Amino acid sequence: MIELKNISKVYQVGDEAVWALDHASMKIEAGEFVSIIGPSGSGKSTLMNIIGCLDVADAGEYLLDGILIEDYSELELARVRNLKIGFVFQNFNLINKLTAEENIELPLIYQNLKKSERKERVAAALEKVNLRNRAKHLPTELSGGQQQRVAIARAIVTCPSLILADEPTGNLDSKTSAEIMEIFHELHDNGNTVVLITHDKNVATQAARSIHILDGKVSEVAV
């Protein structure tokens, strides 16, 4: 499903070139549950942005479902992000003036789905994260764990094949983190490919396979 070949990303900081990714190669098959683990500044977020088609590499090749990303048009990439990939972020990225169900509905509005279908899908997504009784609440009326559940529901409402989560437990206590991880396990059991970016070894080891990243270099072995 995901194949990166010698991916490099370099940022210019003053006179210095910083290699966020240094000839990184990796492969993730459809249906896998993989964690990408590394310390702050290791290149995790850059790697996630490239996998999620939010950014492009300076060098190397990225194949998604066997197709080179560079062969996609901007419109096609937007469709990939909206239909194929569900994003979950550490800071939830919810819109505070919208209720839980309205936040979850947003990706479906971009798909121009009928209101009746949007309503059904939102209800099903809320059910999956056990949050039906908070549908009308604003993010400010929800706990951190509940906000992350809304974010996960928003990610899965489009029925994506890939769930891409960036530090999804980073702002949560241990009990709530365990509950959120249980949701990811359920999504994986239901056939989703799950890629989870984290700095937490306890979270990373819950995946079937861990990919390690340090100073932009990727390895299957801890470094």
C-alpha positions as CSV (number, residue, x, y, z in Angstrom):
1,M,0.0,0.0,0.0
2,I,2.7,2.5,1.0
3,E,6.2,2.3,-0.4
4,L,8.9,5.0,0.1
5,K,12.2,4.7,-1.8
6,N,15.1,6.8,-0.7
7,I,12.9,9.7,0.4
8,S,14.8,12.9,1.4
9,K,13.5,16.2,2.7
10,V,15.9,19.0,3.4
11,Y,15.1,22.3,5.1
12,Q,17.4,25.4,4.9
13,V,17.9,26.9,8.4
14,G,20.1,30.0,7.9
15,D,23.2,28.7,6.3
16,E,22.7,25.2,7.4
17,A,20.9,22.4,5.5
18,V,18.8,20.2,7.9
19,W,17.9,16.7,6.7
20,A,14.5,16.0,8.1
21,L,14.5,12.8,6.1
22,D,17.7,11.2,4.9
23,H,17.2,8.6,2.1
24,A,14.3,7.0,4.1
25,S,12.9,3.8,2.7
26,M,10.0,1.8,4.1
27,K,7.1,-0.4,3.0
28,I,3.7,-0.9,4.7
29,E,1.3,-3.5,3.4
30,A,-2.5,-3.0,3.3
31,G,-4.1,-4.1,6.6
32,E,-1.0,-3.6,8.7
33,F,-0.8,-1.8,12.1
34,V,2.6,-0.1,12.2
35,S,4.0,2.4,14.6
36,I,6.7,4.9,13.6
37,I,8.7,5.9,16.7
38,G,11.4,8.5,17.3
39,P,12.2,11.4,19.6
40,S,11.2,15.0,19.0
41,G,13.0,16.4,15.9
42,S,13.7,13.0,14.4
43,G,11.7,13.6,11.3
44,K,8.4,11.8,12.3
45,S,6.1,14.6,11.4
46,T,7.8,15.2,8.1
47,L,7.4,11.5,7.3
48,M,3.7,11.6,8.3
49,N,3.1,14.7,6.1
50,I,4.7,12.9,3.1
51,I,2.8,9.7,3.7
52,G,-0.4,11.7,4.0
53,C,0.3,13.7,0.8
54,L,0.4,16.9,2.8
55,D,4.0,17.6,1.7
56,V,6.3,16.3,-1.1
57,A,9.8,15.0,-0.9
58,D,12.8,16.7,-2.4
59,A,14.1,13.4,-3.7
60,G,13.1,9.8,-3.9
61,E,9.9,8.0,-4.8
62,Y,6.6,7.5,-2.9
63,L,4.1,5.0,-4.2
64,L,0.6,4.8,-2.8
65,D,-1.3,1.7,-3.9
66,G,1.4,1.2,-6.6
67,I,1.0,4.7,-8.1
68,L,3.8,7.3,-7.9
69,I,2.5,10.3,-6.0
70,E,4.2,12.6,-8.5
71,D,1.9,11.3,-11.2
72,Y,-1.2,12.6,-9.3
73,S,-2.6,16.0,-10.1
74,E,-3.4,18.4,-7.2
75,L,-7.1,17.6,-7.6
76,E,-6.3,13.9,-7.5
77,L,-4.2,14.4,-4.3
78,A,-7.0,16.2,-2.7
79,R,-9.3,13.3,-3.4
80,V,-6.8,10.9,-2.0
81,R,-6.6,12.9,1.2
82,N,-10.3,13.1,1.5
83,L,-11.3,9.6,0.5
84,K,-8.4,7.3,1.2
85,I,-6.7,8.7,4.3
86,G,-8.1,9.5,7.7
87,F,-6.0,11.9,9.8
88,V,-5.8,12.0,13.6
89,F,-3.7,14.7,15.2
90,Q,-2.3,15.2,18.7
91,N,-4.1,18.6,19.1
92,F,-7.4,17.2,17.7
93,N,-7.8,20.1,15.2
94,L,-11.5,20.5,15.9
95,I,-13.4,23.6,15.0
96,N,-14.6,25.1,18.3
97,K,-17.8,26.7,17.0
98,L,-19.0,23.4,15.6
99,T,-20.6,20.6,17.6
100,A,-19.1,17.1,17.7
101,E,-21.4,15.8,14.9
102,E,-20.8,18.9,12.8
103,N,-17.0,18.5,13.0
104,I,-17.4,14.9,12.0
105,E,-19.6,15.8,9.1
106,L,-17.2,18.2,7.5
107,P,-15.3,15.8,5.3
108,L,-18.6,14.4,4.0
109,I,-19.7,17.9,3.0
110,Y,-16.5,18.2,0.9
111,Q,-17.6,15.0,-0.8
112,N,-21.0,16.5,-1.7
113,L,-22.9,13.6,-0.1
114,K,-26.6,13.9,0.5
115,K,-27.7,15.1,3.9
116,S,-29.4,11.8,4.7
117,E,-26.3,9.8,4.0
118,R,-24.1,12.3,5.9
119,K,-26.4,11.9,9.0
120,E,-26.2,8.1,8.8
121,R,-22.4,8.1,8.5
122,V,-21.9,10.6,11.3
123,A,-24.2,8.5,13.6
124,A,-22.3,5.3,12.8
125,A,-18.9,7.0,13.4
126,L,-20.1,8.4,16.8
127,E,-21.3,4.9,17.7
128,K,-17.8,3.4,16.9
129,V,-16.1,5.8,19.3
130,N,-18.9,5.5,21.9
131,L,-19.8,9.2,21.8
132,R,-23.5,9.2,20.6
133,N,-24.5,11.1,23.8
134,R,-22.0,13.9,23.1
135,A,-23.1,14.6,19.5
136,K,-24.5,18.1,20.2
137,H,-21.6,19.2,22.5
138,L,-19.0,21.8,21.4
139,P,-15.3,20.8,21.7
140,T,-14.9,23.1,24.7
141,E,-17.6,21.1,26.5
142,L,-15.7,17.8,26.0
143,S,-12.7,16.3,27.8
144,G,-9.4,15.7,26.0
145,G,-10.2,12.1,25.5
146,Q,-13.7,12.9,24.1
147,Q,-12.2,15.4,21.7
148,Q,-9.8,12.8,20.4
149,R,-12.7,10.4,20.0
150,V,-14.5,13.1,17.9
151,A,-11.3,13.5,15.9
152,I,-11.1,9.7,15.3
153,A,-14.7,9.7,14.3
154,R,-14.1,12.5,11.8
155,A,-11.1,10.5,10.4
156,I,-13.1,7.3,9.9
157,V,-16.4,8.8,8.7
158,T,-15.2,8.8,5.0
159,C,-14.4,5.0,5.3
160,P,-10.7,5.5,4.5
161,S,-8.4,2.5,4.0
162,L,-5.6,4.2,5.8
163,I,-5.7,5.8,9.3
164,L,-2.7,8.1,9.9
165,A,-2.3,9.2,13.5
166,D,0.3,11.7,14.7
167,E,0.9,11.4,18.5
168,P,-2.8,10.7,19.1
169,T,-2.2,10.0,22.8
170,G,0.3,12.8,23.3
171,N,-2.0,15.1,25.2
172,L,-3.9,12.4,27.2
173,D,-3.4,10.7,30.5
174,S,-2.5,7.0,30.7
175,K,-6.1,5.7,31.2
176,T,-7.5,7.8,28.4
177,S,-4.6,6.9,26.1
178,A,-5.4,3.2,26.7
179,E,-9.0,3.8,25.7
180,I,-7.9,5.6,22.5
181,M,-5.5,2.8,21.6
182,E,-8.3,0.3,22.0
183,I,-10.2,2.2,19.3
184,F,-7.2,2.0,17.0
185,H,-7.0,-1.8,17.6
186,E,-10.7,-2.1,16.8
187,L,-10.2,-0.1,13.5
188,H,-7.3,-2.4,12.6
189,D,-9.3,-5.5,13.4
190,N,-12.0,-4.2,11.0
191,G,-9.5,-4.0,8.2
192,N,-8.0,-0.6,8.3
193,T,-4.3,0.0,7.7
194,V,-3.2,2.0,10.8
195,V,0.1,4.0,10.9
196,L,0.7,5.6,14.2
197,I,3.5,8.1,14.8
198,T,4.7,8.4,18.4
199,H,7.6,9.0,20.7
200,D,6.1,6.7,23.4
201,K,7.5,3.2,23.5
202,N,4.5,1.9,25.4
203,V,2.3,3.1,22.6
204,A,4.6,2.0,19.8
205,T,4.9,-1.6,21.0
206,Q,1.1,-2.1,20.7
207,A,1.5,-2.1,16.9
208,A,2.3,-5.3,15.2
209,R,5.5,-3.7,13.7
210,S,7.6,-0.7,14.7
211,I,9.7,1.5,12.4
212,H,12.3,3.6,14.1
213,I,13.4,7.0,12.9
214,L,16.4,9.1,14.2
215,D,17.9,12.1,12.5
216,G,15.8,11.5,9.4
217,K,17.1,7.9,9.0
218,V,14.6,5.0,9.0
219,S,15.2,1.5,10.3
220,E,13.3,-1.5,11.5
221,V,15.8,-1.8,14.3
222,A,15.9,0.5,17.4
223,V,18.7,3.0,17.2
